Amino acid sequence: MAAPQRRIKKNERIYEIGNGRYLEASKSGDMMIIYDKQFPEKKIEFPMYRWATFVHTIDDIDKQVQILKDMKSVFYMCHIGGGYYVSVANGFFCVDLRKFYLNKDLDEIRASRSGIALKLKEWDSLKEAITKLHQVFPHLLSQVPCSQQSDHANHIAAMECTECYPFGPVAFKQEEEVN
């Protein structure tokens, strides 16, 4: 007989990270969202596979944040799935989580207004909230990023994935030029 599932209270899946901004998980823990209560359009949604990619990049993001705090030059941009990227850059004391789109006229990827920029204190609070969230939903810790799924066993299959390459070949070309 299966063990009864513990009932999750609403406040166990909503965490304030500061300034009216929250991390919230769906009832089943299969969708996470970071949002601003005052400005609902400022948000980012994470299905489990995107969440896994994001969580796997936290240490790298932290290293870039520390470089920023040390007042050294930094420009970090990491694709976390779909059209979503995390960035840390000089002049902006924040961690920006944002959706990008392909401007077909210019044949380049551009930032959209959809996303949220977290101040560095909010970033620290988010990391604490993630730890608490993973205690409530331990299955999130075992999720595998999309790029590591078995259906990405070869380069061609991976490039056909719209989560890994949401803009098709142009995105791959631009990422190569940056490196």
SERO-4910 file (N, C-alpha, C, O; in steps of 0.05 Angstrom, whole numbers):
BEGIN
 pado doro    nc1    nc2    nc3   cac1   cac2   cac3    cc1    cc2    cc3    oc1    oc2    oc3
  Met    A     17    -23      0      0      0      0     18     25      0     37     27     15
  Ala    A     11     44    -17     27     68    -20     23     86      5      1     87     16
  Ala    A     45     99     13     43    118     35     25    141     28     26    151      6
  Pro    A      9    151     47     -8    173     41      9    198     36     29    203     49
  Gln    A      1    214     16     16    238     10      9    260     30    -14    263     38
  Arg    A     30    274     38     27    296     57     12    319     43     19    326     21
  Arg    A     -7    330     56    -22    352     44     -4    378     46      6    385     67
  Ile    A     -2    391     24     15    415     22     -3    439     26    -23    443     12
  Lys    A      4    456     45    -10    481     50     -1    502     30     21    501     20
  Lys    A    -19    520     24    -13    541      4     12    556     12     28    562     -6
  Asn    A     16    563     37     39    579     45     65    563     43     87    575     45
  Glu    A     64    537     39     88    521     36     98    521      7    119    509      1
  Arg    A     83    533    -11     92    534    -39     93    562    -50     96    566    -74
  Ile    A     90    582    -33     93    610    -40    113    623    -22    110    623      3
  Tyr    A    134    634    -33    156    646    -17    161    675    -26    166    680    -50
  Glu    A    159    693     -7    166    721    -14    196    724    -16    211    714      1
  Ile    A    205    737    -37    234    741    -40    242    770    -37    265    778    -41
  Gly    A    222    787    -31    227    815    -26    213    834    -45    208    827    -68
  Asn    A    205    857    -35    193    878    -52    168    869    -67    164    877    -90
  Gly    A    152    852    -54    127    843    -67    132    823    -89    115    820   -106
  Arg    A    155    810    -89    161    790   -109    161    762    -96    168    759    -73
  Tyr    A    152    743   -111    147    716   -100    157    694   -118    159    697   -143
  Leu    A    164    671   -106    168    646   -119    145    629   -111    139    626    -88
  Glu    A    131    618   -131    107    601   -126    109    576   -142    117    576   -165
  Ala    A    101    554   -130    100    528   -144     70    521   -146     54    527   -129
  Ser    A     64    507   -168     37    497   -171     32    476   -150     50    467   -136
  Lys    A      7    468   -147      0    449   -125     15    423   -127     22    411   -107
  Ser    A     21    414   -151     36    389   -155     66    393   -157     81    374   -158
  Gly    A     74    418   -158    103    424   -160    114    420   -188    138    416   -191
  Asp    A     96    420   -208    106    416   -236    110    441   -252    118    441   -275
  Met    A    103    464   -239    107    490   -252    115    510   -230    100    513   -210
  Met    A    137    525   -235    145    545   -216    143    572   -230    146    574   -255
  Ile    A    138    593   -215    135    620   -227    148    640   -207    144    638   -183
  Ile    A    162    659   -218    173    681   -203    158    705   -213    158    710   -238
  Tyr    A    146    721   -195    130    743   -205    130    766   -186    138    764   -162
  Asp    A    121    789   -196    119    814   -181     89    818   -176     74    820   -196
  Lys    A     80    818   -151     51    820   -145     39    847   -156     16    847   -164
  Gln    A     55    868   -155     45    894   -163     44    897   -194     27    910   -205
  Phe    A     63    884   -207     64    885   -237     63    856   -247     84    844   -253
  Pro    A     39    845   -251     36    817   -259     50    810   -285     56    786   -290
  Glu    A     55    829   -303     69    823   -328     99    817   -323    112    806   -341
  Lys    A    109    824   -300    137    818   -293    138    791   -280    134    788   -256
  Lys    A    143    771   -296    144    743   -286    160    726   -305    165    733   -328
  Ile    A    166    702   -295    179    682   -311    168    655   -301    166    650   -277
  Glu    A    160    638   -320    149    612   -313    169    590   -320    183    591   -340
  Phe    A    170    570   -302    188    547   -305    174    521   -305    165    512   -284
  Pro    A    170    507   -328    162    479   -327    185    464   -314    207    474   -312
  Met    A    181    440   -305    201    425   -290    228    423   -305    249    426   -293
  Tyr    A    228    417   -331    253    414   -346    268    441   -347    293    441   -347
  Arg    A    254    463   -349    268    489   -349    277    496   -321    299    507   -318
  Trp    A    261    488   -301    269    492   -273    296    477   -268    314    488   -255
  Ala    A    297    452   -278    321    436   -274    346    450   -286    367    451   -274
  Thr    A    343    461   -310    365    475   -323    372    500   -307    396    505   -302
  Phe    A    353    515   -298    357    539   -282    373    532   -256    393    544   -250
  Val    A    363    512   -242    375    504   -216    404    495   -220    422    500   -204
  His    A    409    482   -243    437    473   -249    455    496   -255    480    493   -255
  Thr    A    445    520   -261    462    543   -268    466    562   -244    481    581   -247
  Ile    A    453    557   -222    454    575   -199    483    581   -190    490    604   -184
  Asp    A    500    560   -188    528    565   -180    542    583   -199    557    601   -191
  Asp    A    538    579   -225    551    596   -245    541    625   -243    556    644   -245
  Ile    A    515    628   -239    503    654   -235    515    668   -211    522    691   -212
  Asp    A    518    653   -189    530    664   -165    558    673   -169    566    694   -159
  Lys    A    574    659   -184    601    667   -190    601    694   -205    618    711   -200
  Gln    A    582    697   -224    581    722   -239    571    745   -221    580    768   -224
  Val    A    553    739   -203    543    760   -184    566    769   -167    568    793   -161
  Gln    A    583    750   -158    606    758   -141    625    776   -157    636    795   -146
  Ile    A    630    770   -182    646    787   -199    634    815   -201    648    835   -199
  Leu    A    608    816   -204    594    842   -205    597    857   -178    603    881   -178
  Lys    A    594    843   -156    598    856   -130    626    866   -125    630    886   -112
  Asp    A    646    852   -137    674    860   -135    680    883   -154    704    891   -156
  Met    A    660    893   -168    663    916   -186    682    909   -210    695    927   -220
  Lys    A    682    884   -218    698    876   -241    679    873   -265    655    872   -262
  Ser    A    691    872   -288    675    871   -313    662    843   -316    675    823   -312
  Val    A    636    844   -321    621    819   -325    600    822   -346    586    842   -346
  Phe    A    598    802   -363    575    800   -381    569    770   -383    584    755   -397
  Tyr    A    548    761   -370    541    733   -369    513    730   -380    495    745   -372
  Met    A    509    711   -397    483    705   -408    481    675   -412    497    663   -426
  Cys    A    461    663   -399    458    634   -400    430    627   -409    410    636   -397
  His    A    428    610   -429    402    600   -439    392    579   -420    406    559   -414
  Ile    A    367    582   -410    356    562   -391    333    546   -403    321    530   -389
  Gly    A    327    551   -428    306    536   -441    285    553   -454    280    576   -445
  Gly    A    273    543   -476    254    559   -491    268    584   -500    291    583   -508
  Gly    A    255    607   -498    268    632   -505    279    646   -480    284    670   -482
  Tyr    A    282    632   -458    289    645   -433    319    644   -427    333    624   -432
  Tyr    A    329    667   -417    358    670   -410    360    683   -383    342    697   -374
  Val    A    382    678   -370    390    691   -345    415    708   -352    433    698   -365
  Ser    A    415    733   -343    438    749   -349    447    766   -324    430    773   -308
  Val    A    473    771   -323    485    788   -303    505    806   -319    521    795   -334
  Ala    A    503    832   -315    520    850   -331    528    875   -316    514    883   -297
  Asn    A    550    887   -324    560    912   -312    537    933   -313    521    933   -332
  Gly    A    537    949   -293    518    972   -293    490    965   -283    474    983   -278
  Phe    A    485    939   -280    458    930   -271    462    912   -247    471    889   -251
  Phe    A    457    921   -224    461    904   -200    437    887   -196    422    890   -176
  Cys    A    433    868   -214    410    850   -213    417    825   -229    436    823   -244
  Val    A    400    805   -224    400    780   -240    374    782   -257    352    782   -246
  Asp    A    378    783   -283    355    787   -301    347    760   -313    363    746   -325
  Leu    A    321    753   -309    309    728   -320    289    738   -341    269    750   -334
  Arg    A    294    732   -366    279    745   -387    275    726   -411    291    710   -418
  Lys    A    251    730   -424    245    716   -448    256    733   -472    254    757   -472
  Phe    A    267    719   -491    277    732   -515    261    722   -539    247    702   -537
  Tyr    A    262    737   -561    248    730   -585    266    735   -609    286    749   -607
  Leu    A    258    723   -631    273    726   -656    261    748   -672    238    746   -681
  Asn    A    275    770   -676    267    792   -693    273    783   -722    296    784   -730
  Lys    A    253    774   -736    257    763   -763    268    784   -783    282    777   -802
  Asp    A    260    809   -780    269    830   -798    299    834   -795    313    838   -815
  Leu    A    309    833   -771    338    837   -766    354    811   -764    378    811   -763
  Asp    A    339    789   -763    351    763   -761    369    761   -736    391    751   -737
  Glu    A    359    772   -714    374    770   -689    355    766   -665    331    772   -667
  Ile    A    366    756   -644    351    750   -620    351    775   -602    373    787   -597
  Arg    A    327    783   -593    325    808   -577    310    802   -551    294    783   -549
  Ala    A    316    818   -530    302    815   -505    273    825   -507    268    845   -520
  Ser    A    255    811   -494    227    820   -494    222    835   -467    240    837   -451
  Arg    A    198    845   -464    191    857   -438    182    836   -418    178    843   -394
  Ser    A    179    812   -427    170    790   -409    193    779   -393    212    767   -404
  Gly    A    192    783   -367    213    773   -350    214    790   -324    197    806   -319
  Ile    A    234    785   -308    237    799   -283    266    802   -276    282    783   -279
  Ala    A    274    826   -267    301    832   -258    301    832   -228    286    848   -215
  Leu    A    317    814   -216    318    812   -187    342    827   -176    364    823   -185
  Lys    A    337    845   -157    359    858   -143    376    836   -129    366    814   -124
  Leu    A    400    843   -123    418    822   -112    408    811    -85    412    787    -80
  Lys    A    395    827    -69    383    816    -44    360    797    -50    356    777    -37
  Glu    A    344    804    -71    322    786    -79    334    760    -90    322    739    -86
  Trp    A    356    762   -104    369    738   -115    377    719    -92    372    695    -93
  Asp    A    389    731    -71    396    715    -47    372    703    -34    372    679    -26
  Ser    A    350    718    -32    325    708    -21    313    686    -38    302    666    -28
  Leu    A    316    689    -64    305    668    -82    320    642    -78    307    621    -77
  Lys    A    346    643    -74    361    618    -70    352    605    -44    350    580    -43
  Glu    A    347    621    -23    337    609      2    309    597     -2    304    575      8
  Ala    A    292    610    -18    266    600    -23    267    574    -40    251    556    -36
  Ile    A    286    573    -58    289    548    -74    296    525    -56    286    503    -60
  Thr    A    314    529    -36    321    508    -17    296    498     -3    291    474      0
  Lys    A    279    517      7    254    509     21    235    495      2    222    476     10
  Leu    A    233    505    -23    215    493    -42    223    464    -48    206    446    -50
  His    A    249    459    -50    259    432    -55    254    413    -31    252    389    -35
  Gln    A    251    424     -8    244    407     16    215    399     14    208    377     22
  Val    A    198    416      3    169    410      0    165    392    -24    148    374    -23
  Phe    A    180    397    -45    177    381    -70    204    368    -77    218    378    -95
  Pro    A    212    348    -62    239    336    -67    242    324    -95    265    321   -104
  His    A    220    318   -109    223    307   -136    236    327   -155    246    319   -176
  Leu    A    235    353   -148    247    373   -166    278    370   -167    290    376   -187
  Leu    A    289    359   -146    318    355   -145    328    333   -164    351    333   -173
  Ser    A    310    315   -171    318    293   -189    311    299   -219    315    282   -236
  Gln    A    300    322   -224    293    329   -252    319    334   -268    338    344   -258
  Val    A    318    326   -293    341    328   -311    335    351   -331    313    352   -342
  Pro    A    355    368   -336    351    389   -356    345    377   -383    353    354   -389
  Cys    A    330    391   -399    322    382   -425    345    372   -442    344    351   -455
  Ser    A    367    387   -441    390    380   -458    403    354   -450    419    343   -466
  Gln    A    396    343   -427    408    318   -418    388    294   -421    393    272   -411
  Gln    A    365    299   -433    345    278   -437    355    258   -458    372    265   -475
  Ser    A    346    234   -456    355    213   -474    348    219   -504    362    209   -522
  Asp    A    327    234   -509    321    240   -537    340    261   -549    336    269   -572
  His    A    359    270   -534    379    289   -544    406    275   -549    427    287   -547
  Ala    A    405    249   -554    429    232   -556    448    241   -578    472    236   -577
  Asn    A    437    253   -599    454    263   -620    449    292   -626    428    303   -618
  His    A    468    305   -639    467    334   -644    442    342   -660    430    362   -655
  Ile    A    435    326   -680    412    333   -697    386    333   -681    370    351   -683
  Ala    A    383    312   -665    359    310   -648    357    334   -629    336    345   -624
  Ala    A    380    341   -617    381    363   -598    373    389   -612    359    406   -601
  Met    A    383    394   -636    378    419   -651    349    421   -660    340    443   -666
  Glu    A    335    399   -661    306    399   -668    289    405   -643    265    409   -646
  Cys    A    301    406   -620    286    411   -595    280    441   -593    299    457   -593
  Thr    A    255    449   -591    248    477   -589    253    488   -561    254    513   -558
  Glu    A    257    471   -541    265    481   -515    295    488   -514    303    508   -503
  Cys    A    311    471   -528    340    476   -529    348    497   -550    366    512   -546
  Tyr    A    334    496   -572    339    515   -595    313    528   -604    302    521   -625
  Pro    A    302    546   -588    276    557   -593    275    574   -619    253    579   -630
  Phe    A    298    584   -628    298    601   -651    310    587   -675    316    600   -696
  Gly    A    315    561   -673    326    546   -695    355    552   -700    369    560   -682
  Pro    A    365    548   -724    393    550   -730    405    578   -725    429    580   -719
  Val    A    389    599   -727    400    626   -723    411    629   -694    432    642   -690
  Ala    A    398    617   -675    407    619   -647    433    604   -644    451    614   -630
  Phe    A    436    581   -657    461    566   -655    484    582   -666    505    583   -655
  Lys    A    479    595   -689    499    612   -702    507    635   -684    531    640   -681
  Gln    A    488    648   -671    495    671   -654    509    662   -629    528    676   -620
  Glu    A    502    639   -618    516    630   -593    544    623   -600    562    627   -583
  Glu    A    550    612   -624    577    605   -632    594    631   -635    617    631   -627
  Glu    A    582    652   -646    596    677   -650    603    690   -623    624    703   -621
  Val    A    587    687   -603    593    698   -576    616    684   -564    633    696   -551
  Asn    A    618    657   -567    640    642   -555    665    645   -569    685    634   -562
***
